[in-house]
């Protein structure tokens, strides 16, 4: 069947829903999901991180993975097959204190 890449903002459930619907239209079934989105939106000392930066970074690194998994799992259950593969950043081990907590959440540490 092949591989297609979809570019969507995964921090918004509406975008995730559109991405999953498009995937099902293109392939009829979803049996594999790769979550690799993430990153530090800005590297700053902890006391310089604004609430907005915190929220956007958390949405990208943690909520995005949650959103895509929660949206695709019902399709996998219905088809009795599926694998979700999450790739997380090494930033959980090497980043500055400000982003460290978010990266740990993504890795499940």
N, C-alpha and C positions, 0 to 999 in steps of 0.2 A: 504494500500500500504506500509506503513512503513516510516521510517525516515532514511536518510543517511546523514552523515557528509562529507563535502568536505574540504580538507585542501589546500588552495591556497593563494598566496600572492595577496591581493586585491588592492595593490597600482599600479599594472600593468594591463592595459586593456586586454592584450593578455591572461593573466592568468584568468581574470574574464570571458572572452569569453569562454575559455575552460571549466571552472567550470559550466557555464550556459548551454553550449552544452551538457556536461555530465549529468547534471540534467534532461534535456529534454529527452535524450536517456533513462535514467533510469526510469523516471516517466511519460513521454509524455506531461506533463503540469506542469507549476510552478504556484502555487496559493498562496504561502507564502514565504516570504524571511525574514530572521532574520539577521540583521547586529549587530554583537557583538564584532567585532575585534577592537582593539585599545589599547592604553597604552602609557606610558611615556618610551621612549627608553633609556633615562638617566635623572636623576634628577640633574639639575645644576642651579646655579644662572643665571639670565638672561644674564649678560655680559660674561658668559663663554660658552654660547650656540653657536656652530659653524653653519655656513650656511648649511652644510651637515646634521647635526643633526636636524636642523629646518625643512629642506625639507623632510627628511625621516619620521619624526614625523607627519608632516602635511599630507604626502601621506598616512600614515597608518590610521590616525584618521579622516581625512576629505575627502580626495580624494578617499579613498577606499570605503566609504559609497556612495559617488557620483557615482563612477564607477559601483558598483554592481546595484544600483537602475537604473541607465541609461541603463544598459544592460538588466535587467530583465523586466522593464516596458513595452517594446514593446510586449513581450510574454503575459503579463497580459492583455494588451489592446486587443490583438488579441483574447484572450479567454474570454474577458469580465468579468474577475474576478481576484482578487489578493489583497494581503495585504503585506505591507512592515512594519516591526517592527524594530525600531532602539533602541538599548540599548547603552547608553553613560555612561561614567565613572563619578564618583563623583568628579574626579579630577578637573572638571570645577568649583567646589565650594571650594575645599580644597588644590589644588596643589600649587606649588611654582610659582612665577611670570613668569618664563620662559615658562612653559607649559600651563599656564592658558589661554592664547589667543586661542591656538589650541583647547583645550577642550571646550571652549565657542563656537567656530565655530561648533564643532560636535553637541553640544546641541542646536544650533540655538539661543543662548542667545544674 
